[in-house]
Structure formats: structure tokens, C-alpha cells
Amino acid sequence: MLMPGKKSDKFVFFALDLFVSLHPNSKRITYMDFIEELSWRGMIHTMMPGTDEQLKKEMTTAYLGIDPTADSLHIGHLVGVMMLKHFQRAGHKPIALVGGATGMIGDPSMKSQERKLLDEETLRHNQEAIKKQLAHFLDFDSDAPNRAEMVNNYDWMKPFSFLDFIRDVGKHITVNYMMAKDSVKKRLSGESQQGMSFTEFSYQLVQGYDFLTLYRDKNCKLQLGGSDQWGNITTGTELIRRTTGGEAFALTCPLITKADGGKFGKTESGNVWLDKRYTSPYKFYQFWLNVSDADAEKYIKIFTELTREEIEALVAEQAADPGQRPLQKRLAKEITTMVHSAEEYEAAVEASQIFFSNKAVDILHKIDEDTLLAVCEGVPRYEVSRADIDAGIKLVDLLVEKAPVFPSKGELRKLAQQGGLSINKEKVADANAAATDAMLLNGKYILVQKGKKNYTLLIAK
């Protein structure tokens, strides 16, 4: 925090007023020092000298590049997005750069092979989808001087001829300088048998030109990114210095890992996406709810806006009673609400209680199909005939002859009489009762329970 009487007081009070205007309903209307905030959250890996001084001197514009190879962000992008969010909260101006041009090339940083290249139509579609997601984190629409912007480097690279590029950009950066970058040395050292194409080798020049363009056009003096981007970012600061004599800065965050050494953000089914079409809010919520204690303590600092005091209180609560898992529960709540909505979060919590709650019957009949299937992931499934259900087939026939849920009708009848058979969490004592359309969840599913923990999902087709 800056103290009264210092040279930069004027910016402190500007940032405070700006934060209040941007967040009229916020419970924590206080000026936030960006570097201090990222430091205690463990979100700084490397920072160029002079960065902190620049941010305390004036409202500063910074940009962060986002890979547009899909029409949704995944949680691997969230560290950078949270950096932009904290940056705007601190009174500075964030720019999200969608790499339409660089997406057509492929960044070699920490990659063992080249990426699939995309056409312009796909890139434009992805850009619009990503902006909608970023609007959950950043203010793009107010008239505040630090409102966020989104740009696409394809817009200034598209008319740039190759001859113009090597004349106006390439001549300022030597091959020796480019070869010294870790991302290049790794690919040329023999770790990858495919080597490196000229296209990829030139990537750092293209990204450097992005920084130069934003420096010239939008007075952007800082680039943010992951630690694997340090080489590309510093090429940009060097290009700015050599072409304009100006000074620009760089700040990177650590690459997020799991405590057990596994890759963050990956599940058996792939990436954890922000778009509900690819990862349901229920699965999204469950991902955060099930992280380890060590990871929860780290992630809650990185992926939420909770204060240091709030997090310390949660850590103490977790230490006192780990079984209650307050860190995981709060982490899952904060990030699911931020990415989706409070309503989606509440629905996810409800859905997670289906197998245990006394309200399970009501919950089952109101959750959507994707959530139902996510909740029942790993539950055995059998297809049955919709025509049989329409005809009122007896449960004893449906669950033995049409679907092998029970090995025999005698076992089914015995369990039903003992109160151990439930359909959609409602006990059924009469095994000869008819299956009806009213039993179908989302018009096609029946959840059969035998005993306390044995479930089967029937799918009527």
C-alpha cells in the first residue's frame, strides 16, 4: 500500500475512486496494490525491474495473450485471466489479446510439436466466444478509463507483407538473440526429433511486434503471461527499446501444478472447460471440490478474490477439522459462481447430494440431462424399450428380463419386500407394480437403487 505524502498519492486516490465506481456493490472497496496482491497470492514468477515503480506512477495499460484455438477457455487460462482481473481492480487498464495471427502459426514455447493451424472464420468465432467468457471477469462495457479491451493481432498482421515484416521488424532482432531463448534451445537440443520450422522460429518476432503495436497505439507498457512466455515477452520489450527508445515491462506467473506432480486442469475426460457445453457446471464444481488439501490452499489464493484474512481463517478452519473441507467447499463456490452463476452453483451443490439428501426425489425430477448423466457417471447403464414402458411393463420383468439389474425375479421381490428397492430414490414395495412414463427423468431415464449404495441407470429408447 502506498503511504500519504508520497509522489504517487494522486494515482492512489484515482485508483480508489475508480474501483468504487466500477464496483458499487462490492463489500471490499479498498485500493489494491497489484504487485503486493499477486505476491501474497503466489502469482509472480518473474518480474522485470521497474515494473512496480511504473504501476505506482500512473494508470498503466497491460496486455495478456490468449490462445484462440478453441471457442472456450479452460481452467488452464484462468491464472492469466485472474491476473487481468486483479490488474483492473487495482485501477489499471487490461487488454486481452486474442492471438488470431499467432494462432495461425503456433507458439513453440514448452511444446514438443507444432499445433494444428486454424482458418480465419474459426478464429473469429472463437474470439467472440472467449470475449463473452471474459466478461464474467472483466469490465468491458463501462465508461471507466480503465475499462477492459479485447484486440486480435490478426487485425494488424493481416495486411503486413512478409517483406515489410522482415524489413521493419526482423532487422532489429538478431538471430543470436532469438537462438538464446529457452523455447528455441529446447526444440533444437534434440529433445524433439521434429526440430523447429521457420514458422515457429519466427513466433517470438510476431509476439514482439504485438507488444510494439500496442505500445505505440494504446500506450501499453506491460505484458503479462505465464512463465513459459518470458522469452517471447522480453523479445517484445527489446523490440520496443530498439525501435522507439521507450521502456516496457514484463511480469509472468508460475505455471500451475498439482501437489502430486500431475498436470493441473486435466481429468480423465480431458480439459476442464469454462463453457458448460464441454464441462457441465456440476462437473466444474466437482473438480474444485475434489482437489487435495494442499492444492486447495494454493488454488484459493490464485482463483478467487477472497482477502488474505478470509483465506487464513479458512486455512485455520481446515487445520482444525480437515474432514469438513472448508477450503475446497469455498473454492468450489467462489469459482463456480464466478464462471457460471450463483444459480448454477446452487444446482451443482444440490445435484451432488442426490445420493444422500432427503430431498433427492425433488432434485432428480428437476435437474437437467447433462447434470443427471454427470452425477451418474460410473453408474452401470442399460438400454430398455420405451414401448415396454408405455405399455406398463411390470418392474419385475423390466429389471430382470429387459435389463439384468437383478439376477432373478425372486431376489428382486425379496429385496422390494424388505424395503431395499427404490426407483428414482422412492421406495417401491411391490415388484409387480407397472413402470410408467411418470418414472422417466428428463423423459428417458430411470434410476434404480438396490440396497444402500448399488445404483443402475436405465435409458429408455
Disulfide bonds with the S-S distance in Angstrom:
none
